[in-house]
Amino acid sequence: MIDRKWTSIQNHYRPNSRTSILDPVPRSPRPVGLPLTLDTGDRPLRHRIADAVVTELREGRLRPGDPLPSTRVLATELEVSRGPVVAAYDELASAGFIETRAGSGAVVAEGADRAARAGALSSVEPMAPCPTVPAAPARHEVRFDLRPGRPDIGFLDQAAWRRAWRHAASMVPTNDLSSGPPHTRLRQVLADHIRRSRGIALDPDDLLITPGVSATVQALPTALGLHGRTVVVEDPGYVEAWTAFSDNGSRVRALPVDDDGLDPAMLRRTDAAVYVTPSHQYPLGARMPVVRRTALLDWARSTGAVVIEDDYDGEFRYDVSPLPALRSLEGADDHVLYMGTASKILVPTLRVSWIAPPRHLRDRIRTELDRRGLLVNEMTGEAVAEFIANGSLAAHHARAARMYAGRRARLVAALARHLPDHRLSGVDAGLHLVLLLGDDVDDHEVAMSLLRHGVSVNPLSAYAVESERRGLVIGYAGLPESRADVAVRALARGLT
């Protein structure tokens, strides 16, 4: 992209040896007439203007290269103020339908007509997040849905997201398995992204692209030869992990976690694998200190076991310095299977994740993934690759991190104000925290009581194998700062 842009700039300023400076400057084409018919709905005016332009493209009355009227002229023709027209042009430019050229105003972009006929839009309504647990019964009106695992995709730059998909749609499919592993570009940009964000030096060939962490975990017991062998999981922890191992023939041993996560001193030499979330223990939120990380790696070296590192919520940290990923430690390449996902930072329904297994296990895992049909569509992979490569992911992450930090701070302050006697866990990172209750409290009953007060949360016991710790898992990704106090007041009423 940089090279093409620089070449374009050079060409723009390179003098034409066949043109005298005395030659007359060619005049720009006259803008086409644009008799727009605006929808009469209640959507914002800028969206209706932009949609009307897309309709002109779809029906062939506008074509690539056609100049558009100036925003002032179009505003006069539509008898509206100039602001919504400027915003509509910005929206169309962001979505790739038009482009601006120095000295000639806005023109229809190449390929815009094809995109319009294919159903591309200038603006979209925010996508609904994918629920991770059953929704509340219809008889209860949920005023505050504080269930975890629901990032606010309203932060996503919809125009950049659509441009990435339009780019992917324009590419010739390359998923010919005979030509080598798929998703070449995605693996390249992901390797660079992981190196920058998590400190892990990876070769693109080290990465396997998979359709979500849950589906990937289902394939690991067979791929790693864990049938009949013991796999350790955190307790409380990621339910899908221990059910996947148990359902696929492994013996599951649950170890309790403390304020520093899982304690490697509790592992046995006979354990074949351990599934951990060291960056932000799920769901209690502990960050495993470096001392435990190195001890865990030492255990894996001495026993030949596999450490499965689920880098859950590693992207979001607040007021704490980042800790290195377990896979980034020296000597971890041969013992740590690293897993990451786009679901928390992008869109939950995207179902794009990645794993970097030890190289001696890579082909076995790839074979099992292929056998189960756990593949990611090539177009999806290309769209994600483009979104990362053009800087949109970095910009989205920075924007989301600022917003989440504000929401988390407001929620923590409200909890301290209205529920001062309750201890919190997991406030340093991620998109949720845990309000701890007494071990003798039935947190499932508490959650149902809160539902009757219009607050939906998850009980901590829903994540437990044997753990008797009780609490409420509260997600704040979708809770606006202005609503934090009233939400916590409703929570407090349900707890009394």
Secondary structure by P-SEA (a helix, b strand, c coil): caaaaaaaaaaaacccccccccccccccccccccbbbbbcccccaaaaaaaaaaaaaaacccccccccccaaaaaaaacccaaaaaaaaaaaaaacccccccccccccccaaaaaaaaccccccccccccccccccccccccccccccccccccccaaaaaaaaaaaaaaccccccccccccaaaaaaaaaaaaaaacccccccccccccccaaaaaaacccccccccbbbbbcccccaaaaaaaaaaccbbbbbbbcccccccccccccccbbbbbccccccccccccaaaaaaaaaaaaaccbbbbbcccccccccccccccccccccccccccccccccccccccccbbbbbbccccaaaaaaaaaaaacccccaaaaaaaaaaaaaaaaaaaaaaaaaaaaaaaaaaaaaaaaccccccccccccccccccccccccaaaaaaaaaaaacbbbbbcccccccccbbbbbcccccccccaaaaaaaaaaaaac
